Amino acid sequence: MRAAYLEKRDLEKRQFRFYRIIITQTLFGPWALIREWGRIGSPGTVREVWYDSEQEALAAGEKLMKQKTRRGYQAIEQQRSYR
């Protein structure tokens, strides 16, 4: 499993947001990219997308990381692998 946690804090705009990305293998074989986002301190919205290979899921996760960092999110915690 691989995971990243990002936050965006802007006091002037009163933005306190988080974005979590988790890539893990499902019980049935495919790989899942799980995204959770919302206001810091509140339960977030969760979406899950399945991919046939780990490489596809990792590529999608990297694309999301780049998009979020361009929009002002900063990586707080990043875990590469539990293997």
mmCIF file of the N, C-alpha and C atoms, coordinates in Angstrom:
data_MODEL
# 
_entry.id   MODEL 
# 
loop_
_atom_site.group_PDB 
_atom_site.id 
_atom_site.type_symbol 
_atom_site.label_atom_id 
_atom_site.label_alt_id 
_atom_site.label_comp_id 
_atom_site.label_asym_id 
_atom_site.label_entity_id 
_atom_site.label_seq_id 
_atom_site.pdbx_PDB_ins_code 
_atom_site.Cartn_x 
_atom_site.Cartn_y 
_atom_site.Cartn_z 
_atom_site.occupancy 
_atom_site.B_iso_or_equiv 
_atom_site.pdbx_formal_charge 
_atom_site.auth_seq_id 
_atom_site.auth_comp_id 
_atom_site.auth_asym_id 
_atom_site.auth_atom_id 
_atom_site.pdbx_PDB_model_num 
ATOM 1   N N  . MET A 1 1  ? 0.844   -1.175 0.000   1.00 0.00 ? 1  MET A N  1 
ATOM 2   C CA . MET A 1 1  ? 0.000   0.000  0.000   1.00 0.00 ? 1  MET A CA 1 
ATOM 3   C C  . MET A 1 1  ? 0.891   1.241  0.000   1.00 0.00 ? 1  MET A C  1 
ATOM 4   N N  . ARG A 1 2  ? 0.471   2.240  -0.738  1.00 0.00 ? 2  ARG A N  1 
ATOM 5   C CA . ARG A 1 2  ? 1.169   3.521  -0.781  1.00 0.00 ? 2  ARG A CA 1 
ATOM 6   C C  . ARG A 1 2  ? 0.170   4.615  -0.465  1.00 0.00 ? 2  ARG A C  1 
ATOM 7   N N  . ALA A 1 3  ? 0.628   5.635  0.236   1.00 0.00 ? 3  ALA A N  1 
ATOM 8   C CA . ALA A 1 3  ? -0.303  6.683  0.650   1.00 0.00 ? 3  ALA A CA 1 
ATOM 9   C C  . ALA A 1 3  ? 0.387   8.041  0.680   1.00 0.00 ? 3  ALA A C  1 
ATOM 10  N N  . ALA A 1 4  ? -0.411  9.087  0.502   1.00 0.00 ? 4  ALA A N  1 
ATOM 11  C CA . ALA A 1 4  ? 0.067   10.465 0.623   1.00 0.00 ? 4  ALA A CA 1 
ATOM 12  C C  . ALA A 1 4  ? -1.043  11.296 1.260   1.00 0.00 ? 4  ALA A C  1 
ATOM 13  N N  . TYR A 1 5  ? -0.637  12.251 2.081   1.00 0.00 ? 5  TYR A N  1 
ATOM 14  C CA . TYR A 1 5  ? -1.579  13.152 2.733   1.00 0.00 ? 5  TYR A CA 1 
ATOM 15  C C  . TYR A 1 5  ? -1.131  14.578 2.447   1.00 0.00 ? 5  TYR A C  1 
ATOM 16  N N  . LEU A 1 6  ? -2.046  15.387 1.906   1.00 0.00 ? 6  LEU A N  1 
ATOM 17  C CA . LEU A 1 6  ? -1.736  16.769 1.549   1.00 0.00 ? 6  LEU A CA 1 
ATOM 18  C C  . LEU A 1 6  ? -2.695  17.716 2.254   1.00 0.00 ? 6  LEU A C  1 
ATOM 19  N N  . GLU A 1 7  ? -2.216  18.925 2.513   1.00 0.00 ? 7  GLU A N  1 
ATOM 20  C CA . GLU A 1 7  ? -3.069  19.947 3.117   1.00 0.00 ? 7  GLU A CA 1 
ATOM 21  C C  . GLU A 1 7  ? -2.893  21.262 2.389   1.00 0.00 ? 7  GLU A C  1 
ATOM 22  N N  . LYS A 1 8  ? -3.959  22.059 2.419   1.00 0.00 ? 8  LYS A N  1 
ATOM 23  C CA . LYS A 1 8  ? -3.928  23.417 1.884   1.00 0.00 ? 8  LYS A CA 1 
ATOM 24  C C  . LYS A 1 8  ? -4.540  24.321 2.943   1.00 0.00 ? 8  LYS A C  1 
ATOM 25  N N  . ARG A 1 9  ? -3.745  25.291 3.412   1.00 0.00 ? 9  ARG A N  1 
ATOM 26  C CA . ARG A 1 9  ? -4.214  26.226 4.433   1.00 0.00 ? 9  ARG A CA 1 
ATOM 27  C C  . ARG A 1 9  ? -3.999  27.642 3.924   1.00 0.00 ? 9  ARG A C  1 
ATOM 28  N N  . ASP A 1 10 ? -5.067  28.397 3.847   1.00 0.00 ? 10 ASP A N  1 
ATOM 29  C CA . ASP A 1 10 ? -5.011  29.796 3.430   1.00 0.00 ? 10 ASP A CA 1 
ATOM 30  C C  . ASP A 1 10 ? -5.896  30.590 4.385   1.00 0.00 ? 10 ASP A C  1 
ATOM 31  N N  . LEU A 1 11 ? -5.264  31.301 5.310   1.00 0.00 ? 11 LEU A N  1 
ATOM 32  C CA . LEU A 1 11 ? -6.016  32.025 6.341   1.00 0.00 ? 11 LEU A CA 1 
ATOM 33  C C  . LEU A 1 11 ? -6.884  33.127 5.756   1.00 0.00 ? 11 LEU A C  1 
ATOM 34  N N  . GLU A 1 12 ? -6.381  33.837 4.749   1.00 0.00 ? 12 GLU A N  1 
ATOM 35  C CA . GLU A 1 12 ? -7.154  34.931 4.155   1.00 0.00 ? 12 GLU A CA 1 
ATOM 36  C C  . GLU A 1 12 ? -8.447  34.433 3.507   1.00 0.00 ? 12 GLU A C  1 
ATOM 37  N N  . LYS A 1 13 ? -8.370  33.273 2.859   1.00 0.00 ? 13 LYS A N  1 
ATOM 38  C CA . LYS A 1 13 ? -9.544  32.711 2.188   1.00 0.00 ? 13 LYS A CA 1 
ATOM 39  C C  . LYS A 1 13 ? -10.312 31.745 3.086   1.00 0.00 ? 13 LYS A C  1 
ATOM 40  N N  . ARG A 1 14 ? -9.804  31.556 4.314   1.00 0.00 ? 14 ARG A N  1 
ATOM 41  C CA . ARG A 1 14 ? -10.411 30.619 5.264   1.00 0.00 ? 14 ARG A CA 1 
ATOM 42  C C  . ARG A 1 14 ? -10.513 29.213 4.679   1.00 0.00 ? 14 ARG A C  1 
ATOM 43  N N  . GLN A 1 15 ? -9.443  28.795 4.007   1.00 0.00 ? 15 GLN A N  1 
ATOM 44  C CA . GLN A 1 15 ? -9.379  27.451 3.432   1.00 0.00 ? 15 GLN A CA 1 
ATOM 45  C C  . GLN A 1 15 ? -8.506  26.576 4.324   1.00 0.00 ? 15 GLN A C  1 
ATOM 46  N N  . PHE A 1 16 ? -9.074  25.479 4.759   1.00 0.00 ? 16 PHE A N  1 
ATOM 47  C CA . PHE A 1 16 ? -8.361  24.495 5.563   1.00 0.00 ? 16 PHE A CA 1 
ATOM 48  C C  . PHE A 1 16 ? -8.756  23.127 5.011   1.00 0.00 ? 16 PHE A C  1 
ATOM 49  N N  . ARG A 1 17 ? -8.065  22.693 3.984   1.00 0.00 ? 17 ARG A N  1 
ATOM 50  C CA . ARG A 1 17 ? -8.471  21.489 3.252   1.00 0.00 ? 17 ARG A CA 1 
ATOM 51  C C  . ARG A 1 17 ? -7.419  20.393 3.344   1.00 0.00 ? 17 ARG A C  1 
ATOM 52  N N  . PHE A 1 18 ? -7.889  19.164 3.194   1.00 0.00 ? 18 PHE A N  1 
ATOM 53  C CA . PHE A 1 18 ? -6.965  18.029 3.117   1.00 0.00 ? 18 PHE A CA 1 
ATOM 54  C C  . PHE A 1 18 ? -7.319  17.177 1.906   1.00 0.00 ? 18 PHE A C  1 
ATOM 55  N N  . TYR A 1 19 ? -6.342  16.395 1.467   1.00 0.00 ? 19 TYR A N  1 
ATOM 56  C CA . TYR A 1 19 ? -6.534  15.472 0.354   1.00 0.00 ? 19 TYR A CA 1 
ATOM 57  C C  . TYR A 1 19 ? -5.658  14.262 0.635   1.00 0.00 ? 19 TYR A C  1 
ATOM 58  N N  . ARG A 1 20 ? -6.246  13.086 0.662   1.00 0.00 ? 20 ARG A N  1 
ATOM 59  C CA . ARG A 1 20 ? -5.516  11.847 0.934   1.00 0.00 ? 20 ARG A CA 1 
ATOM 60  C C  . ARG A 1 20 ? -5.607  10.943 -0.291  1.00 0.00 ? 20 ARG A C  1 
ATOM 61  N N  . ILE A 1 21 ? -4.471  10.344 -0.660  1.00 0.00 ? 21 ILE A N  1 
ATOM 62  C CA . ILE A 1 21 ? -4.409  9.412  -1.787  1.00 0.00 ? 21 ILE A CA 1 
ATOM 63  C C  . ILE A 1 21 ? -3.843  8.097  -1.262  1.00 0.00 ? 21 ILE A C  1 
ATOM 64  N N  . ILE A 1 22 ? -4.563  7.004  -1.500  1.00 0.00 ? 22 ILE A N  1 
ATOM 65  C CA . ILE A 1 22 ? -4.113  5.678  -1.072  1.00 0.00 ? 22 ILE A CA 1 
ATOM 66  C C  . ILE A 1 22 ? -4.190  4.744  -2.271  1.00 0.00 ? 22 ILE A C  1 
ATOM 67  N N  . ILE A 1 23 ? -3.115  3.994  -2.501  1.00 0.00 ? 23 ILE A N  1 
ATOM 68  C CA . ILE A 1 23 ? -3.090  2.995  -3.574  1.00 0.00 ? 23 ILE A CA 1 
ATOM 69  C C  . ILE A 1 23 ? -2.846  1.645  -2.919  1.00 0.00 ? 23 ILE A C  1 
ATOM 70  N N  . THR A 1 24 ? -3.764  0.712  -3.137  1.00 0.00 ? 24 THR A N  1 
ATOM 71  C CA . THR A 1 24 ? -3.665  -0.598 -2.504  1.00 0.00 ? 24 THR A CA 1 
ATOM 72  C C  . THR A 1 24 ? -4.276  -1.663 -3.413  1.00 0.00 ? 24 THR A C  1 
ATOM 73  N N  . GLN A 1 25 ? -3.873  -2.892 -3.197  1.00 0.00 ? 25 GLN A N  1 
ATOM 74  C CA . GLN A 1 25 ? -4.441  -3.992 -3.972  1.00 0.00 ? 25 GLN A CA 1 
ATOM 75  C C  . GLN A 1 25 ? -5.718  -4.477 -3.291  1.00 0.00 ? 25 GLN A C  1 
ATOM 76  N N  . THR A 1 26 ? -6.741  -4.755 -4.092  1.00 0.00 ? 26 THR A N  1 
ATOM 77  C CA . THR A 1 26 ? -8.006  -5.238 -3.543  1.00 0.00 ? 26 THR A CA 1 
ATOM 78  C C  . THR A 1 26 ? -7.917  -6.735 -3.266  1.00 0.00 ? 26 THR A C  1 
ATOM 79  N N  . LEU A 1 27 ? -8.913  -7.265 -2.605  1.00 0.00 ? 27 LEU A N  1 
ATOM 80  C CA . LEU A 1 27 ? -8.939  -8.701 -2.308  1.00 0.00 ? 27 LEU A CA 1 
ATOM 81  C C  . LEU A 1 27 ? -9.075  -9.551 -3.564  1.00 0.00 ? 27 LEU A C  1 
ATOM 82  N N  . PHE A 1 28 ? -9.601  -8.967 -4.626  1.00 0.00 ? 28 PHE A N  1 
ATOM 83  C CA . PHE A 1 28 ? -9.872  -9.726 -5.844  1.00 0.00 ? 28 PHE A CA 1 
ATOM 84  C C  . PHE A 1 28 ? -8.799  -9.560 -6.908  1.00 0.00 ? 28 PHE A C  1 
ATOM 85  N N  . GLY A 1 29 ? -7.720  -8.835 -6.607  1.00 0.00 ? 29 GLY A N  1 
ATOM 86  C CA . GLY A 1 29 ? -6.614  -8.719 -7.540  1.00 0.00 ? 29 GLY A CA 1 
ATOM 87  C C  . GLY A 1 29 ? -6.362  -7.348 -8.133  1.00 0.00 ? 29 GLY A C  1 
ATOM 88  N N  . PRO A 1 30 ? -7.398  -6.619 -8.579  1.00 0.00 ? 30 PRO A N  1 
ATOM 89  C CA . PRO A 1 30 ? -7.131  -5.290 -9.157  1.00 0.00 ? 30 PRO A CA 1 
ATOM 90  C C  . PRO A 1 30 ? -6.559  -4.326 -8.109  1.00 0.00 ? 30 PRO A C  1 
ATOM 91  N N  . TRP A 1 31 ? -6.100  -3.203 -8.573  1.00 0.00 ? 31 TRP A N  1 
ATOM 92  C CA . TRP A 1 31 ? -5.548  -2.162 -7.706  1.00 0.00 ? 31 TRP A CA 1 
ATOM 93  C C  . TRP A 1 31 ? -6.555  -1.035 -7.564  1.00 0.00 ? 31 TRP A C  1 
ATOM 94  N N  . ALA A 1 32 ? -6.617  -0.458 -6.380  1.00 0.00 ? 32 ALA A N  1 
ATOM 95  C CA . ALA A 1 32 ? -7.564  0.627  -6.119  1.00 0.00 ? 32 ALA A CA 1 
ATOM 96  C C  . ALA A 1 32 ? -6.808  1.907  -5.782  1.00 0.00 ? 32 ALA A C  1 
ATOM 97  N N  . LEU A 1 33 ? -7.278  3.003  -6.348  1.00 0.00 ? 33 LEU A N  1 
ATOM 98  C CA . LEU A 1 33 ? -6.810  4.334  -5.970  1.00 0.00 ? 33 LEU A CA 1 
ATOM 99  C C  . LEU A 1 33 ? -7.957  4.960  -5.184  1.00 0.00 ? 33 LEU A C  1 
ATOM 100 N N  . ILE A 1 34 ? -7.714  5.208  -3.913  1.00 0.00 ? 34 ILE A N  1 
ATOM 101 C CA . ILE A 1 34 ? -8.741  5.750  -3.027  1.00 0.00 ? 34 ILE A CA 1 
ATOM 102 C C  . ILE A 1 34 ? -8.388  7.207  -2.740  1.00 0.00 ? 34 ILE A C  1 
ATOM 103 N N  . ARG A 1 35 ? -9.342  8.093  -2.984  1.00 0.00 ? 35 ARG A N  1 
ATOM 104 C CA . ARG A 1 35 ? -9.154  9.526  -2.738  1.00 0.00 ? 35 ARG A CA 1 
ATOM 105 C C  . ARG A 1 35 ? -10.126 9.963  -1.655  1.00 0.00 ? 35 ARG A C  1 
ATOM 106 N N  . GLU A 1 36 ? -9.630  10.750 -0.731  1.00 0.00 ? 36 GLU A N  1 
ATOM 107 C CA . GLU A 1 36 ? -10.492 11.341 0.295   1.00 0.00 ? 36 GLU A CA 1 
ATOM 108 C C  . GLU A 1 36 ? -10.129 12.814 0.401   1.00 0.00 ? 36 GLU A C  1 
ATOM 109 N N  . TRP A 1 37 ? -11.135 13.685 0.443   1.00 0.00 ? 37 TRP A N  1 
ATOM 110 C CA . TRP A 1 37 ? -10.868 15.115 0.543   1.00 0.00 ? 37 TRP A CA 1 
ATOM 111 C C  . TRP A 1 37 ? -11.959 15.795 1.338   1.00 0.00 ? 37 TRP A C  1 
ATOM 112 N N  . GLY A 1 38 ? -11.606 16.958 1.892   1.00 0.00 ? 38 GLY A N  1 
ATOM 113 C CA . GLY A 1 38 ? -12.586 17.729 2.646   1.00 0.00 ? 38 GLY A CA 1 
ATOM 114 C C  . GLY A 1 38 ? -11.916 18.780 3.508   1.00 0.00 ? 38 GLY A C  1 
ATOM 115 N N  . ARG A 1 39 ? -12.665 19.316 4.456   1.00 0.00 ? 39 ARG A N  1 
ATOM 116 C CA . ARG A 1 39 ? -12.156 20.327 5.377   1.00 0.00 ? 39 ARG A CA 1 
ATOM 117 C C  . ARG A 1 39 ? -11.435 19.615 6.517   1.00 0.00 ? 39 ARG A C  1 
ATOM 118 N N  . ILE A 1 40 ? -10.285 20.138 6.909   1.00 0.00 ? 40 ILE A N  1 
ATOM 119 C CA . ILE A 1 40 ? -9.513  19.547 8.000   1.00 0.00 ? 40 ILE A CA 1 
ATOM 120 C C  . ILE A 1 40 ? -10.386 19.501 9.255   1.00 0.00 ? 40 ILE A C  1 
ATOM 121 N N  . GLY A 1 41 ? -10.437 18.339 9.897   1.00 0.00 ? 41 GLY A N  1 
ATOM 122 C CA . GLY A 1 41 ? -11.228 18.162 11.105  1.00 0.00 ? 41 GLY A CA 1 
ATOM 123 C C  . GLY A 1 41 ? -12.620 17.618 10.862  1.00 0.00 ? 41 GLY A C  1 
ATOM 124 N N  . SER A 1 42 ? -12.999 17.499 9.593   1.00 0.00 ? 42 SER A N  1 
ATOM 125 C CA . SER A 1 42 ? -14.322 16.972 9.240   1.00 0.00 ? 42 SER A CA 1 
ATOM 126 C C  . SER A 1 42 ? -14.161 15.682 8.449   1.00 0.00 ? 42 SER A C  1 
ATOM 127 N N  . PRO A 1 43 ? -15.185 14.826 8.466   1.00 0.00 ? 43 PRO A N  1 
ATOM 128 C CA . PRO A 1 43 ? -15.124 13.638 7.616   1.00 0.00 ? 43 PRO A CA 1 
ATOM 129 C C  . PRO A 1 43 ? -15.080 14.068 6.153   1.00 0.00 ? 43 PRO A C  1 
ATOM 130 N N  . GLY A 1 44 ? -14.313 13.352 5.374   1.00 0.00 ? 44 GLY A N  1 
ATOM 131 C CA . GLY A 1 44 ? -14.165 13.724 3.975   1.00 0.00 ? 44 GLY A CA 1 
ATOM 132 C C  . GLY A 1 44 ? -15.040 12.904 3.044   1.00 0.00 ? 44 GLY A C  1 
ATOM 133 N N  . THR A 1 45 ? -15.055 13.327 1.805   1.00 0.00 ? 45 THR A N  1 
ATOM 134 C CA . THR A 1 45 ? -15.708 12.588 0.728   1.00 0.00 ? 45 THR A CA 1 
ATOM 135 C C  . THR A 1 45 ? -14.717 11.552 0.221   1.00 0.00 ? 45 THR A C  1 
ATOM 136 N N  . VAL A 1 46 ? -15.178 10.332 -0.046  1.00 0.00 ? 46 VAL A N  1 
ATOM 137 C CA . VAL A 1 46 ? -14.290 9.255  -0.485  1.00 0.00 ? 46 VAL A CA 1 
ATOM 138 C C  . VAL A 1 46 ? -14.745 8.743  -1.844  1.00 0.00 ? 46 VAL A C  1 
ATOM 139 N N  . ARG A 1 47 ? -13.773 8.570  -2.734  1.00 0.00 ? 47 ARG A N  1 
ATOM 140 C CA . ARG A 1 47 ? -14.028 7.978  -4.048  1.00 0.00 ? 47 ARG A CA 1 
ATOM 141 C C  . ARG A 1 47 ? -12.966 6.916  -4.305  1.00 0.00 ? 47 ARG A C  1 
ATOM 142 N N  . GLU A 1 48 ? -13.359 5.843  -4.969  1.00 0.00 ? 48 GLU A N  1 
ATOM 143 C CA . GLU A 1 48 ? -12.452 4.732  -5.256  1.00 0.00 ? 48 GLU A CA 1 
ATOM 144 C C  . GLU A 1 48 ? -12.530 4.393  -6.740  1.00 0.00 ? 48 GLU A C  1 
ATOM 145 N N  . VAL A 1 49 ? -11.356 4.255  -7.365  1.00 0.00 ? 49 VAL A N  1 
ATOM 146 C CA . VAL A 1 49 ? -11.273 3.866  -8.775  1.00 0.00 ? 49 VAL A CA 1 
ATOM 147 C C  . VAL A 1 49 ? -10.367 2.646  -8.852  1.00 0.00 ? 49 VAL A C  1 
ATOM 148 N N  . TRP A 1 50 ? -10.796 1.627  -9.581  1.00 0.00 ? 50 TRP A N  1 
ATOM 149 C CA . TRP A 1 50 ? -10.008 0.409  -9.713  1.00 0.00 ? 50 TRP A CA 1 
ATOM 150 C C  . TRP A 1 50 ? -9.224  0.419  -11.011 1.00 0.00 ? 50 TRP A C  1 
ATOM 151 N N  . TYR A 1 51 ? -8.014  -0.163 -10.937 1.00 0.00 ? 51 TYR A N  1 
ATOM 152 C CA . TYR A 1 51 ? -7.127  -0.282 -12.100 1.00 0.00 ? 51 TYR A CA 1 
ATOM 153 C C  . TYR A 1 51 ? -6.662  -1.729 -12.227 1.00 0.00 ? 51 TYR A C  1 
ATOM 154 N N  . ASP A 1 52 ? -6.351  -2.134 -13.450 1.00 0.00 ? 52 ASP A N  1 
ATOM 155 C CA . ASP A 1 52 ? -5.911  -3.509 -13.697 1.00 0.00 ? 52 ASP A CA 1 
ATOM 156 C C  . ASP A 1 52 ? -4.495  -3.778 -13.205 1.00 0.00 ? 52 ASP A C  1 
ATOM 157 N N  . SER A 1 53 ? -3.645  -2.749 -13.183 1.00 0.00 ? 53 SER A N  1 
ATOM 158 C CA . SER A 1 53 ? -2.257  -2.960 -12.772 1.00 0.00 ? 53 SER A CA 1 
ATOM 159 C C  . SER A 1 53 ? -1.825  -1.901 -11.761 1.00 0.00 ? 53 SER A C  1 
ATOM 160 N N  . GLU A 1 54 ? -0.793  -2.246 -11.021 1.00 0.00 ? 54 GLU A N  1 
ATOM 161 C CA . GLU A 1 54 ? -0.239  -1.312 -10.042 1.00 0.00 ? 54 GLU A CA 1 
ATOM 162 C C  . GLU A 1 54 ? 0.323   -0.074 -10.744 1.00 0.00 ? 54 GLU A C  1 
ATOM 163 N N  . GLN A 1 55 ? 0.938   -0.266 -11.907 1.00 0.00 ? 55 GLN A N  1 
ATOM 164 C CA . GLN A 1 55 ? 1.531   0.850  -12.647 1.00 0.00 ? 55 GLN A CA 1 
ATOM 165 C C  . GLN A 1 55 ? 0.472   1.879  -13.048 1.00 0.00 ? 55 GLN A C  1 
ATOM 166 N N  . GLU A 1 56 ? -0.690  1.414  -13.477 1.00 0.00 ? 56 GLU A N  1 
ATOM 167 C CA . GLU A 1 56 ? -1.777  2.334  -13.843 1.00 0.00 ? 56 GLU A CA 1 
ATOM 168 C C  . GLU A 1 56 ? -2.246  3.136  -12.626 1.00 0.00 ? 56 GLU A C  1 
ATOM 169 N N  . ALA A 1 57 ? -2.393  2.460  -11.504 1.00 0.00 ? 57 ALA A N  1 
ATOM 170 C CA . ALA A 1 57 ? -2.836  3.131  -10.280 1.00 0.00 ? 57 ALA A CA 1 
ATOM 171 C C  . ALA A 1 57 ? -1.793  4.141  -9.803  1.00 0.00 ? 57 ALA A C  1 
ATOM 172 N N  . LEU A 1 58 ? -0.509  3.764  -9.871  1.00 0.00 ? 58 LEU A N  1 
ATOM 173 C CA . LEU A 1 58 ? 0.554   4.678  -9.462  1.00 0.00 ? 58 LEU A CA 1 
ATOM 174 C C  . LEU A 1 58 ? 0.618   5.901  -10.366 1.00 0.00 ? 58 LEU A C  1 
ATOM 175 N N  . ALA A 1 59 ? 0.453   5.690  -11.674 1.00 0.00 ? 59 ALA A N  1 
ATOM 176 C CA . ALA A 1 59 ? 0.468   6.812  -12.621 1.00 0.00 ? 59 ALA A CA 1 
ATOM 177 C C  . ALA A 1 59 ? -0.681  7.778  -12.323 1.00 0.00 ? 59 ALA A C  1 
ATOM 178 N N  . ALA A 1 60 ? -1.855  7.240  -12.038 1.00 0.00 ? 60 ALA A N  1 
ATOM 179 C CA . ALA A 1 60 ? -3.008  8.085  -11.709 1.00 0.00 ? 60 ALA A CA 1 
ATOM 180 C C  . ALA A 1 60 ? -2.767  8.834  -10.395 1.00 0.00 ? 60 ALA A C  1 
ATOM 181 N N  . GLY A 1 61 ? -2.159  8.162  -9.425  1.00 0.00 ? 61 GLY A N  1 
ATOM 182 C CA . GLY A 1 61 ? -1.850  8.803  -8.148  1.00 0.00 ? 61 GLY A CA 1 
ATOM 183 C C  . GLY A 1 61 ? -0.837  9.927  -8.305  1.00 0.00 ? 61 GLY A C  1 
ATOM 184 N N  . GLU A 1 62 ? 0.192   9.697  -9.113  1.00 0.00 ? 62 GLU A N  1 
ATOM 185 C CA . GLU A 1 62 ? 1.198   10.738 -9.367  1.00 0.00 ? 62 GLU A CA 1 
ATOM 186 C C  . GLU A 1 62 ? 0.574   11.941 -10.072 1.00 0.00 ? 62 GLU A C  1 
ATOM 187 N N  . LYS A 1 63 ? -0.331  11.678 -11.003 1.00 0.00 ? 63 LYS A N  1 
ATOM 188 C CA . LYS A 1 63 ? -1.014  12.761 -11.716 1.00 0.00 ? 63 LYS A CA 1 
ATOM 189 C C  . LYS A 1 63 ? -1.826  13.612 -10.736 1.00 0.00 ? 63 LYS A C  1 
ATOM 190 N N  . LEU A 1 64 ? -2.541  12.946 -9.816  1.00 0.00 ? 64 LEU A N  1 
ATOM 191 C CA . LEU A 1 64 ? -3.309  13.674 -8.799  1.00 0.00 ? 64 LEU A CA 1 
ATOM 192 C C  . LEU A 1 64 ? -2.399  14.506 -7.895  1.00 0.00 ? 64 LEU A C  1 
ATOM 193 N N  . MET A 1 65 ? -1.256  13.926 -7.494  1.00 0.00 ? 65 MET A N  1 
ATOM 194 C CA . MET A 1 65 ? -0.310  14.653 -6.645  1.00 0.00 ? 65 MET A CA 1 
ATOM 195 C C  . MET A 1 65 ? 0.168   15.928 -7.339  1.00 0.00 ? 65 MET A C  1 
ATOM 196 N N  . LYS A 1 66 ? 0.498   15.828 -8.612  1.00 0.00 ? 66 LYS A N  1 
ATOM 197 C CA . LYS A 1 66 ? 0.964   16.996 -9.366  1.00 0.00 ? 66 LYS A CA 1 
ATOM 198 C C  . LYS A 1 66 ? -0.129  18.054 -9.463  1.00 0.00 ? 66 LYS A C  1 
ATOM 199 N N  . GLN A 1 67 ? -1.362  17.619 -9.741  1.00 0.00 ? 67 GLN A N  1 
ATOM 200 C CA . GLN A 1 67 ? -2.479  18.567 -9.832  1.00 0.00 ? 67 GLN A CA 1 
ATOM 201 C C  . GLN A 1 67 ? -2.678  19.303 -8.512  1.00 0.00 ? 67 GLN A C  1 
ATOM 202 N N  . LYS A 1 68 ? -2.660  18.566 -7.430  1.00 0.00 ? 68 LYS A N  1 
ATOM 203 C CA . LYS A 1 68 ? -2.925  19.165 -6.119  1.00 0.00 ? 68 LYS A CA 1 
ATOM 204 C C  . LYS A 1 68 ? -1.794  20.096 -5.687  1.00 0.00 ? 68 LYS A C  1 
ATOM 205 N N  . THR A 1 69 ? -0.541  19.727 -5.942  1.00 0.00 ? 69 THR A N  1 
ATOM 206 C CA . THR A 1 69 ? 0.562   20.612 -5.560  1.00 0.00 ? 69 THR A CA 1 
ATOM 207 C C  . THR A 1 69 ? 0.552   21.888 -6.400  1.00 0.00 ? 69 THR A C  1 
ATOM 208 N N  . ARG A 1 70 ? 0.141   21.802 -7.654  1.00 0.00 ? 70 ARG A N  1 
ATOM 209 C CA . ARG A 1 70 ? 0.003   23.010 -8.476  1.00 0.00 ? 70 ARG A CA 1 
ATOM 210 C C  . ARG A 1 70 ? -1.074  23.936 -7.919  1.00 0.00 ? 70 ARG A C  1 
ATOM 211 N N  . ARG A 1 71 ? -2.063  23.366 -7.261  1.00 0.00 ? 71 ARG A N  1 
ATOM 212 C CA . ARG A 1 71 ? -3.169  24.159 -6.704  1.00 0.00 ? 71 ARG A CA 1 
ATOM 213 C C  . ARG A 1 71 ? -2.919  24.609 -5.266  1.00 0.00 ? 71 ARG A C  1 
ATOM 214 N N  . GLY A 1 72 ? -1.700  24.419 -4.780  1.00 0.00 ? 72 GLY A N  1 
ATOM 215 C CA . GLY A 1 72 ? -1.346  24.945 -3.467  1.00 0.00 ? 72 GLY A CA 1 
ATOM 216 C C  . GLY A 1 72 ? -1.321  23.948 -2.322  1.00 0.00 ? 72 GLY A C  1 
ATOM 217 N N  . TYR A 1 73 ? -1.619  22.690 -2.572  1.00 0.00 ? 73 TYR A N  1 
ATOM 218 C CA . TYR A 1 73 ? -1.549  21.679 -1.518  1.00 0.00 ? 73 TYR A CA 1 
ATOM 219 C C  . TYR A 1 73 ? -0.086  21.326 -1.256  1.00 0.00 ? 73 TYR A C  1 
ATOM 220 N N  . GLN A 1 74 ? 0.220   21.011 -0.004  1.00 0.00 ? 74 GLN A N  1 
ATOM 221 C CA . GLN A 1 74 ? 1.568   20.605 0.370   1.00 0.00 ? 74 GLN A CA 1 
ATOM 222 C C  . GLN A 1 74 ? 1.521   19.214 0.975   1.00 0.00 ? 74 GLN A C  1 
ATOM 223 N N  . ALA A 1 75 ? 2.488   18.375 0.575   1.00 0.00 ? 75 ALA A N  1 
ATOM 224 C CA . ALA A 1 75 ? 2.560   17.017 1.111   1.00 0.00 ? 75 ALA A CA 1 
ATOM 225 C C  . ALA A 1 75 ? 3.004   17.092 2.570   1.00 0.00 ? 75 ALA A C  1 
ATOM 226 N N  . ILE A 1 76 ? 2.193   16.530 3.448   1.00 0.00 ? 76 ILE A N  1 
ATOM 227 C CA . ILE A 1 76 ? 2.495   16.504 4.878   1.00 0.00 ? 76 ILE A CA 1 
ATOM 228 C C  . ILE A 1 76 ? 3.129   15.172 5.244   1.00 0.00 ? 76 ILE A C  1 
ATOM 229 N N  . GLU A 1 77 ? 2.587   14.107 4.682   1.00 0.00 ? 77 GLU A N  1 
ATOM 230 C CA . GLU A 1 77 ? 3.043   12.761 5.004   1.00 0.00 ? 77 GLU A CA 1 
ATOM 231 C C  . GLU A 1 77 ? 2.942   11.926 3.747   1.00 0.00 ? 77 GLU A C  1 
ATOM 232 N N  . GLN A 1 78 ? 3.994   11.167 3.477   1.00 0.00 ? 78 GLN A N  1 
ATOM 233 C CA . GLN A 1 78 ? 3.964   10.317 2.297   1.00 0.00 ? 78 GLN A CA 1 
ATOM 234 C C  . GLN A 1 78 ? 4.592   8.983  2.655   1.00 0.00 ? 78 GLN A C  1 
ATOM 235 N N  . GLN A 1 79 ? 3.864   7.907  2.422   1.00 0.00 ? 79 GLN A N  1 
ATOM 236 C CA . GLN A 1 79 ? 4.365   6.573  2.702   1.00 0.00 ? 79 GLN A CA 1 
ATOM 237 C C  . GLN A 1 79 ? 4.515   5.853  1.382   1.00 0.00 ? 79 GLN A C  1 
ATOM 238 N N  . ARG A 1 80 ? 5.709   5.366  1.122   1.00 0.00 ? 80 ARG A N  1 
ATOM 239 C CA . ARG A 1 80 ? 5.969   4.716  -0.154  1.00 0.00 ? 80 ARG A CA 1 
ATOM 240 C C  . ARG A 1 80 ? 5.428   3.289  -0.200  1.00 0.00 ? 80 ARG A C  1 
ATOM 241 N N  . SER A 1 81 ? 5.704   2.502  0.826   1.00 0.00 ? 81 SER A N  1 
ATOM 242 C CA . SER A 1 81 ? 5.266   1.116  0.749   1.00 0.00 ? 81 SER A CA 1 
ATOM 243 C C  . SER A 1 81 ? 5.325   0.458  2.122   1.00 0.00 ? 81 SER A C  1 
ATOM 244 N N  . TYR A 1 82 ? 4.422   -0.474 2.348   1.00 0.00 ? 82 TYR A N  1 
ATOM 245 C CA . TYR A 1 82 ? 4.442   -1.277 3.565   1.00 0.00 ? 82 TYR A CA 1 
ATOM 246 C C  . TYR A 1 82 ? 5.011   -2.662 3.314   1.00 0.00 ? 82 TYR A C  1 
ATOM 247 N N  . ARG A 1 83 ? 5.386   -2.943 2.103   1.00 0.00 ? 83 ARG A N  1 
ATOM 248 C CA . ARG A 1 83 ? 5.882   -4.288 1.770   1.00 0.00 ? 83 ARG A CA 1 
ATOM 249 C C  . ARG A 1 83 ? 7.199   -4.571 2.418   1.00 0.00 ? 83 ARG A C  1 
# 
